[in-house]
Amino acid sequence: RVNARWLDSLPADLRDMVRASAKEVFAEQRATNRANADKALADLEKLGCKVNRISEAERAKWAEMTAPLFDQFGSKSPETKAMIDKIRKLA
């Protein structure tokens, strides 16, 4: 995470460059994390654990059904809503 005061002190072109770079690195890190999670689940299965995987359709249905709960939780404060919005963008 970048210090907001420092970032805001940069000229617009450099600020945009830092933000674009951070976004790119974050996407790469997210892909790496997902690959590592898949490997961890496969390792657990090899050890005899049962892993229940859900389809994208099931995941979408879950997101739809829980959306009102997240909306309600997000209405508690602007900070909470911002956090939920960021998480939703990751999905």
C-alpha positions as CSV (number, residue, x, y, z in Angstrom):
1,R,0.0,0.0,0.0
2,V,1.3,3.4,-0.9
3,N,1.2,6.4,1.5
4,A,-1.7,8.6,0.3
5,R,0.0,11.8,1.2
6,W,3.1,10.9,-0.7
7,L,1.1,9.7,-3.7
8,D,-1.0,12.9,-3.7
9,S,2.2,15.0,-3.7
10,L,3.4,13.5,-7.0
11,P,2.7,15.2,-10.3
12,A,-0.3,13.8,-12.0
13,D,1.6,11.9,-14.7
14,L,3.7,10.1,-12.0
15,R,0.7,9.5,-9.8
16,D,-1.0,7.9,-12.7
17,M,2.0,5.8,-13.4
18,V,2.2,4.5,-9.8
19,R,-1.5,3.7,-9.8
20,A,-1.3,1.9,-13.1
21,S,1.8,-0.1,-12.0
22,A,0.1,-1.0,-8.7
23,K,-3.0,-2.2,-10.5
24,E,-0.9,-4.4,-12.8
25,V,1.1,-5.9,-10.0
26,F,-2.0,-6.5,-7.9
27,A,-3.6,-8.4,-10.8
28,E,-0.5,-10.6,-11.1
29,Q,-0.5,-11.2,-7.4
30,R,-4.1,-12.1,-7.4
31,A,-3.4,-14.7,-10.2
32,T,-0.5,-16.1,-8.2
33,N,-2.7,-16.3,-5.1
34,R,-5.4,-18.2,-7.0
35,A,-2.9,-20.6,-8.4
36,N,-1.4,-21.2,-5.0
37,A,-4.9,-21.8,-3.5
38,D,-5.6,-24.3,-6.3
39,K,-2.4,-26.1,-5.5
40,A,-3.1,-26.1,-1.8
41,L,-6.5,-27.6,-2.4
42,A,-5.0,-30.3,-4.6
43,D,-2.4,-31.1,-1.9
44,L,-5.2,-31.5,0.6
45,E,-7.0,-33.8,-1.7
46,K,-3.9,-35.9,-2.1
47,L,-3.8,-36.2,1.7
48,G,-7.3,-37.6,1.7
49,C,-9.3,-34.5,2.5
50,K,-12.6,-34.0,0.7
51,V,-12.7,-30.6,-1.1
52,N,-16.1,-29.4,-2.2
53,R,-15.8,-27.2,-5.3
54,I,-18.7,-25.2,-6.6
55,S,-19.4,-24.2,-10.2
56,E,-19.3,-20.6,-11.5
57,A,-23.1,-20.7,-11.7
58,E,-23.3,-21.8,-8.0
59,R,-20.8,-19.0,-7.1
60,A,-22.9,-16.5,-9.0
61,K,-26.1,-17.7,-7.2
62,W,-24.3,-17.4,-3.8
63,A,-23.2,-13.9,-4.6
64,E,-26.7,-12.9,-5.7
65,M,-28.3,-14.4,-2.5
66,T,-25.8,-12.8,-0.2
67,A,-25.8,-9.4,-1.9
68,P,-28.5,-7.9,0.4
69,L,-26.5,-8.9,3.5
70,F,-23.4,-7.1,2.1
71,D,-25.5,-4.1,1.2
72,Q,-26.9,-4.0,4.7
73,F,-23.5,-4.4,6.3
74,G,-22.1,-1.7,3.9
75,S,-24.7,0.7,5.0
76,K,-23.2,0.8,8.4
77,S,-20.4,3.1,7.4
78,P,-18.7,4.6,4.3
79,E,-15.5,2.8,5.1
80,T,-17.3,-0.5,5.2
81,K,-19.1,0.2,2.0
82,A,-15.8,1.1,0.3
83,M,-14.2,-2.1,1.5
84,I,-17.1,-4.2,0.2
85,D,-17.0,-2.4,-3.1
86,K,-13.3,-3.2,-3.5
87,I,-13.9,-6.9,-2.6
88,R,-16.7,-7.1,-5.2
89,K,-14.4,-5.7,-7.9
90,L,-12.0,-8.6,-7.2
91,A,-14.6,-11.3,-7.9
